[in-house]
Amino acid sequence: QNSPFAAVGKVLLTSLSEQELDGYLQRVKLKSYTPYTITSKKYLKKDLKLIRERGYSFVNEEYMVGVSCVAVPNL
């Protein structure tokens, strides 16, 4: 259930349709791991929209303090 907090997980979530994403977000609980973890489903959806627009995901300390991650979808 940690996928939203890693760059790769967010890239995978961007491949879901809006309906699939809504279903996923109804089932998952967004747990806070650091002060930077996204715990709002509304904000996560905005972040996923930005990832789709720019073509890559960048996560900074959302899952572990001091750790950043970048992911790009393999199209």
DSSP file (Angstrom, degrees, kcal/mol; ACC not computed):
  #  RESIDUE AA STRUCTURE BP1 BP2  ACC     N-H-->O    O-->H-N    N-H-->O    O-->H-N    TCO  KAPPA ALPHA  PHI   PSI    X-CA   Y-CA   Z-CA
    1    1 A Q              0   0    0      0, 0.0    28,-0.1     0, 0.0     0, 0.0   0.000 360.0 360.0 360.0   5.8    0.0    0.0    0.0
    2    2 A N    >   +     0   0    0      1,-0.2     3,-2.3     2,-0.1     4,-0.4   0.492 360.0 108.3 -86.1  -2.2    3.0    2.3   -0.1
    3    3 A S  G >   +     0   0    0      1,-0.3     3,-1.2     2,-0.2     7,-0.2   0.777  68.7  59.9 -52.3 -36.5    2.9    3.0   -3.8
    4    4 A P  G 3  S+     0   0    0      0, 0.0    -1,-0.3     0, 0.0    34,-0.1   0.741 100.9  57.5 -65.2 -17.1    1.6    6.6   -3.7
    5    5 A F  G <  S+     0   0    0     -3,-2.3     2,-0.3     4,-0.1    58,-0.3   0.533  96.5  68.9 -94.8  -5.3    4.7    7.7   -1.7
    6    6 A A  S <> S-     0   0    0     -3,-1.2     4,-2.2    -4,-0.4     5,-0.2  -0.842  83.6-123.9-110.8 151.0    7.4    6.6   -4.2
    7    7 A A  H  > S+     0   0    0     -2,-0.3     4,-2.2     1,-0.2    64,-0.2   0.894 112.9  51.3 -59.3 -41.0    8.0    8.1   -7.5
    8    8 A V  H  > S+     0   0    0      1,-0.2     4,-2.4     2,-0.2    -1,-0.2   0.916 108.6  51.5 -63.8 -42.6    7.5    4.8   -9.3
    9    9 A G  H  > S+     0   0    0      1,-0.2     4,-2.2     2,-0.2    -1,-0.2   0.895 109.7  49.5 -60.4 -40.8    4.2    4.2   -7.6
   10   10 A K  H  X S+     0   0    0     -4,-2.2     4,-1.5    -7,-0.2    -1,-0.2   0.899 108.8  52.1 -67.4 -39.3    3.0    7.6   -8.6
   11   11 A V  H  X S+     0   0    0     -4,-2.2     4,-0.5     1,-0.2     3,-0.2   0.920 110.2  49.7 -61.0 -42.4    4.0    7.0  -12.2
   12   12 A L  H >< S+     0   0    0     -4,-2.4     3,-1.3     1,-0.2     4,-0.3   0.903 107.2  54.4 -62.8 -40.3    2.1    3.7  -12.1
   13   13 A L  H >< S+     0   0    0     -4,-2.2     3,-1.4     1,-0.3    -1,-0.2   0.811  98.1  64.1 -64.1 -29.2   -1.0    5.5  -10.7
   14   14 A T  H 3< S+     0   0    0     -4,-1.5    -1,-0.3     1,-0.3    -2,-0.2   0.699  93.2  63.3 -68.6 -16.6   -0.9    8.0  -13.6
   15   15 A S  T << S+     0   0    0     -3,-1.3    -1,-0.3    -4,-0.5    -2,-0.2   0.601  85.4  96.7 -82.3  -9.8   -1.7    5.1  -16.0
   16   16 A L  S <  S-     0   0    0     -3,-1.4     2,-0.0    -4,-0.3    -3,-0.0  -0.475  80.0-115.2 -77.5 148.6   -5.0    4.5  -14.3
   17   17 A S     >  -     0   0    0     -2,-0.1     4,-2.8     1,-0.1     5,-0.2  -0.315  34.7-102.6 -69.9 166.5   -8.2    5.9  -15.7
   18   18 A E  H  > S+     0   0    0      1,-0.2     4,-2.4     2,-0.2     5,-0.2   0.895 124.9  49.5 -59.1 -40.3  -10.1    8.4  -13.6
   19   19 A Q  H  > S+     0   0    0      2,-0.2     4,-2.1     1,-0.2    -1,-0.2   0.916 111.9  47.3 -66.3 -43.9  -12.6    5.8  -12.6
   20   20 A E  H  > S+     0   0    0      2,-0.2     4,-2.4     1,-0.2    -2,-0.2   0.904 112.3  50.3 -64.3 -40.9   -9.8    3.3  -11.7
   21   21 A L  H  X S+     0   0    0     -4,-2.8     4,-2.8     2,-0.2    -2,-0.2   0.919 109.2  50.7 -64.2 -43.7   -8.0    6.0   -9.7
   22   22 A D  H  X S+     0   0    0     -4,-2.4     4,-1.5    -5,-0.2    -1,-0.2   0.905 110.9  49.5 -60.3 -41.2  -11.1    6.9   -7.8
   23   23 A G  H  X S+     0   0    0     -4,-2.1     4,-1.1     2,-0.2    -2,-0.2   0.910 111.5  48.7 -63.5 -42.6  -11.7    3.3   -6.9
   24   24 A Y  H >X S+     0   0    0     -4,-2.4     4,-1.9     1,-0.2     3,-0.7   0.932 110.0  51.2 -61.4 -46.3   -8.1    2.9   -5.7
   25   25 A L  H 3< S+     0   0    0     -4,-2.8    -1,-0.2     1,-0.3    -2,-0.2   0.767 105.3  56.6 -67.1 -24.6   -8.3    6.0   -3.6
   26   26 A Q  H 3< S+     0   0    0     -4,-1.5    -1,-0.3    -5,-0.2    -2,-0.2   0.814 113.1  41.4 -71.8 -29.3  -11.5    4.8   -2.0
   27   27 A R  H << S+     0   0    0     -4,-1.1     2,-0.3    -3,-0.7    -2,-0.2   0.758 104.0  74.7 -89.4 -26.6   -9.7    1.6   -0.9
   28   28 A V     <  -     0   0    0     -4,-1.9     2,-0.5    -5,-0.1     0, 0.0  -0.620  65.2-145.5 -95.5 146.8   -6.4    3.0    0.2
   29   29 A K        -     0   0    0     -2,-0.3     2,-1.2   -28,-0.1    -3,-0.1  -0.948  18.5-135.4-106.2 126.0   -5.6    5.0    3.4
   30   30 A L        -     0   0    0     -2,-0.5     2,-0.3     9,-0.3   -28,-0.1  -0.688  27.4-164.9 -85.3  98.9   -2.9    7.7    2.9
   31   31 A K        -     0   0    0     -2,-1.2     2,-0.5     1,-0.0     7,-0.1  -0.602  18.5-121.3 -86.8 142.1   -0.7    7.2    5.9
   32   32 A S        +     0   0    0     -2,-0.3    31,-0.1     1,-0.2    -1,-0.0  -0.738  35.5 165.5 -86.3 124.2    1.8    9.9    6.9
   33   33 A Y  S    S+     0   0    0     29,-0.5    32,-0.2    -2,-0.5    -1,-0.2   0.686  70.9   6.4-105.7 -30.1    5.4    8.7    7.0
   34   34 A T  S >  S-     0   0    0     28,-0.5     3,-1.4    30,-0.1    -1,-0.3  -0.870  86.3 -94.0-141.2 172.7    7.2   12.0    7.1
   35   35 A P  T 3  S+     0   0    0      0, 0.0    27,-0.1     0, 0.0    26,-0.0   0.660 125.4  53.6 -63.6 -12.7    6.1   15.7    7.5
   36   36 A Y  T 3  S+     0   0    0     25,-0.6     2,-0.1     2,-0.1    26,-0.1   0.413  78.1 121.3-103.7  -0.5    6.2   15.8    3.7
   37   37 A T    <   -     0   0    0     -3,-1.4     2,-0.6    24,-0.2    26,-0.1  -0.425  67.0-122.4 -66.8 133.7    3.9   12.8    2.9
   38   38 A I        +     0   0    0      1,-0.2    -1,-0.1    -2,-0.1    -2,-0.1  -0.689  40.0 164.6 -76.3 118.6    0.8   13.6    0.9
   39   39 A T        +     0   0    0     -2,-0.6     2,-0.5    -7,-0.0    -9,-0.3   0.408  48.0  89.8-115.0  -2.1   -2.2   12.5    3.0
   40   40 A S     >  -     0   0    0      1,-0.1     4,-2.5     2,-0.0     5,-0.2  -0.861  62.4-154.2 -98.3 124.3   -4.9   14.3    1.1
   41   41 A K  H  > S+     0   0    0     -2,-0.5     4,-2.2     1,-0.2    -1,-0.1   0.864  98.2  54.4 -64.2 -35.1   -6.5   12.4   -1.7
   42   42 A K  H  > S+     0   0    0      2,-0.2     4,-1.7     1,-0.2    -1,-0.2   0.928 110.7  44.6 -63.0 -45.5   -7.4   15.7   -3.4
   43   43 A Y  H  > S+     0   0    0      2,-0.2     4,-2.5     1,-0.2    -2,-0.2   0.871 110.3  55.1 -68.7 -36.3   -3.8   16.9   -3.3
   44   44 A L  H  X S+     0   0    0     -4,-2.5     4,-2.6     1,-0.2    -1,-0.2   0.918 106.8  50.9 -61.7 -42.2   -2.6   13.5   -4.5
   45   45 A K  H  X S+     0   0    0     -4,-2.2     4,-1.9     1,-0.2    -1,-0.2   0.886 110.1  49.7 -62.6 -38.1   -4.8   13.7   -7.5
   46   46 A K  H  X S+     0   0    0     -4,-1.7     4,-2.0     2,-0.2    -1,-0.2   0.905 110.6  50.3 -64.8 -41.0   -3.4   17.2   -8.2
   47   47 A D  H  X S+     0   0    0     -4,-2.5     4,-2.2     1,-0.2    -2,-0.2   0.902 109.5  50.5 -63.6 -41.7    0.1   15.8   -7.9
   48   48 A L  H  X S+     0   0    0     -4,-2.6     4,-2.2     2,-0.2    -1,-0.2   0.869 107.9  53.4 -65.3 -36.3   -0.7   13.0  -10.3
   49   49 A K  H  X S+     0   0    0     -4,-1.9     4,-2.1     2,-0.2    -1,-0.2   0.918 109.4  48.6 -62.6 -43.5   -2.1   15.5  -12.8
   50   50 A L  H  X S+     0   0    0     -4,-2.0     4,-2.5     2,-0.2     5,-0.3   0.895 109.1  53.0 -63.3 -40.9    1.1   17.4  -12.6
   51   51 A I  H  X>S+     0   0    0     -4,-2.2     4,-2.2     1,-0.2     5,-0.5   0.917 109.1  49.4 -61.4 -43.8    3.1   14.2  -13.2
   52   52 A R  H  <5S+     0   0    0     -4,-2.2    -1,-0.2     1,-0.2    -2,-0.2   0.913 112.2  49.0 -60.4 -42.7    1.1   13.4  -16.3
   53   53 A E  H  <5S+     0   0    0     -4,-2.1    -2,-0.2     1,-0.2    -1,-0.2   0.899 118.8  35.8 -66.8 -42.4    1.7   16.9  -17.6
   54   54 A R  H  <5S-     0   0    0     -4,-2.5    -1,-0.2     2,-0.2    -2,-0.2   0.688 103.8-126.4 -90.2 -17.5    5.4   17.0  -17.1
   55   55 A G  T  <5S+     0   0    0     -4,-2.2     2,-0.3    -5,-0.3    -3,-0.2   0.528  76.5  63.8  90.3   5.5    6.1   13.4  -17.9
   56   56 A Y      < -     0   0    0     -5,-0.5     2,-0.4    -6,-0.2    16,-0.2  -0.982  69.9-125.6-154.2 163.2    8.0   12.3  -14.8
   57   57 A S  E     -A   71   0A   0     14,-3.1    14,-2.3    -2,-0.3     2,-0.4  -0.934  17.9-173.1-115.0 135.4    7.5   12.0  -11.1
   58   58 A F  E     -A   70   0A   0     -2,-0.4     2,-0.5    12,-0.2    12,-0.2  -0.992   3.8-173.1-127.6 123.6    9.8   13.5   -8.4
   59   59 A V  E     -A   69   0A   0     10,-3.0    10,-2.5    -2,-0.4     2,-0.6  -0.970   3.5-167.4-119.6 127.8    9.3   12.7   -4.8
   60   60 A N  E     -A   68   0A   0     -2,-0.5     8,-0.2     8,-0.2     5,-0.1  -0.906  69.2 -37.0-121.7 103.6   11.2   14.5   -2.1
   61   61 A E  S    S+     0   0    0      6,-2.5   -25,-0.6    -2,-0.6   -24,-0.2   0.713  91.5 129.9  61.9  26.0   11.1   13.0    1.4
   62   62 A E  S    S+     0   0    0      5,-0.2   -29,-0.5   -57,-0.2   -28,-0.5   0.821  85.1  20.8 -78.1 -30.1    7.5   11.8    1.2
   63   63 A Y  S    S+     0   0    0      1,-0.3     2,-0.3   -58,-0.3    -1,-0.1   0.743 138.0  13.8-106.8 -32.6    8.3    8.3    2.4
   64   64 A M  S >  S-     0   0    0      3,-0.4     3,-1.9   -28,-0.0    -1,-0.3  -0.968  80.2-112.9-148.8 128.7   11.6    8.7    4.2
   65   65 A V  T 3  S+     0   0    0     -2,-0.3     3,-0.1     1,-0.3    -3,-0.0  -0.362 104.1  22.2 -60.6 133.8   13.4   11.9    5.3
   66   66 A G  T 3  S+     0   0    0      1,-0.2     2,-0.5    -2,-0.1    -1,-0.3   0.385 101.4 106.6  90.5  -3.0   16.6   12.4    3.3
   67   67 A V    <   +     0   0    0     -3,-1.9    -6,-2.5     2,-0.0    -3,-0.4  -0.941  42.1 179.0-116.7 128.4   15.5   10.3    0.4
   68   68 A S  E     -A   60   0A   0     -2,-0.5     2,-0.3    -8,-0.2    -8,-0.2  -0.872   6.4-169.1-119.8 157.1   14.4   11.7   -3.0
   69   69 A C  E     -A   59   0A   0    -10,-2.5   -10,-3.0    -2,-0.3     2,-0.4  -0.999  10.8-162.6-149.7 144.8   13.3    9.7   -6.1
   70   70 A V  E     -A   58   0A   0     -2,-0.3     2,-0.3   -12,-0.2   -12,-0.2  -0.981  12.6-179.7-126.5 141.1   12.6   10.4   -9.8
   71   71 A A  E     -A   57   0A   0    -14,-2.3   -14,-3.1    -2,-0.4    -2,-0.0  -0.998   9.9-166.9-142.1 145.8   10.7    8.0  -12.1
   72   72 A V        -     0   0    0     -2,-0.3   -16,-0.2   -16,-0.2     2,-0.1  -0.992  29.5-113.5-129.3 136.2    9.7    8.2  -15.7
   73   73 A P        -     0   0    0      0, 0.0     2,-1.0     0, 0.0   -65,-0.0  -0.427  22.3-127.9 -69.4 145.1    7.2    5.9  -17.4
   74   74 A N              0   0    0      1,-0.1     0, 0.0    -2,-0.1     0, 0.0  -0.806 360.0 360.0 -92.3  99.0    8.5    3.5  -20.0
   75   75 A L              0   0    0     -2,-1.0    -1,-0.1     0, 0.0     0, 0.0   0.464 360.0 360.0 -85.2 360.0    6.2    4.3  -22.9
